[in-house]
Amino acid sequence: MSAFELIDILNSLLNNLKNRKNEHFINTEMEIIIDSIEEEVNEDEYFNEFMAFINIFQDKFDDWTKNVISVEQKWVQIFNIFEEKDVNVSNLAMVVEFAFCLPCQTRQ
């Protein structure tokens, strides 16, 4: 999946969630998060951050397939690498934080 496709998916998700605000589906905290992501994510910077993420992901992929590691631990490793390299990933962090705050849905 390309960064452009991911941005389109995120925009679509934000629009769907906004539409559900009127149905009182989303609580106030979620509204604040949605509004802040929409206002604060710089798409150009996010693209660069996402491409850096892809490079780290590719480097770690073999290790992660050999060892069972939780999704949360994978993100911790990724953000630790960014921190070690002193790379600002504030846009990516907002998107990941948003994704982790969404309720889980089981497939039927």
N, C-alpha and C positions, 0 to 999 in steps of 0.2 A: 504494500500500500504506500502510495506516495504521500508526501507532506501536504500536497494540495488536496488530495482525496480526504485526508484526515481533517483538514480545515473545513472542507465542505460538510463532512459528517458532524463535526462539532457545531458548525453554524446551524445545521438542520436540527440537531438535538436542542440547541438553545432556543430555536424558534418553536419547536414542539413543547418545550417546557414552559415557555412564555404563554403559549396558548392555553396550557393547563392551569396557569395561575388563576385565570378567571373562574375555573371550576373548583377553586380552593384545594387543589391537589397538592400544591407546594406550600410549605410553611414559610414563615418570614425569613428564617435563616437561609433557606435555599434561594429565595428571591434575591437576597443580598449577594450571595455568591454568583448567581447568574448575571446580575447587573454588573458586578465588579469584573467578571471575566470578559463580558462584552465590551466594557469601557477600557479595560487595562491591557488586554492582550494585543501586542504589536505584532502583526502578522509577519512582517519582514524579519524581526528578531526571532519570532517563534519558528520560522522556517529554518534559520541558521541553527537554533537550538535543537530542532528536531533532527536535522542532518547530523549534528554531533551525537545525538542519542543513537541514531542508526549505526554510526561507526562503533560506539561502545557496545551496542547490542550485538553486532556482528562479531566483535572480539570476544564477548562473553558467552555466545550461544553454545559453543561446543562444551564449555565447562558446565553450563546449566543443563544440557541434555544428558551429561554423564552423571550429574548429581541432582537429586531432587531438592529443589529450593523453592520456597513459597514465592508468590508474586510480590508480596511485600518486601521480602529480602532482596529480590532482584532489583526493585526500585531503590532500596537503601544502597545497594552496591553501586548502582548507576549514579545516584546523587553524590555518593562519597567520591567517586571518580571525578565528577564535575568539580566538587569542592577541592580535591587535591590539585586539580589543574587550574583552579581559580577561574572557572568559567561561570559567568552569570547565566542562569537558566530560569529566571523568574517567570517567564511566560509558560514554559514547559511545566514548571512546578504548579502554577495555577491550574493548568489543564489536568494534571495528574491528581491534584488535590480534589478538584471537582469530580473526576471520575470515581475516586475512592469514597466520596460522600454520597454517591447515588445508591439507592436501595438495590439490593441484589434481586435478580429475577431468575426464576428457574424456567427452563424450556419444557414445553409439554409436547 
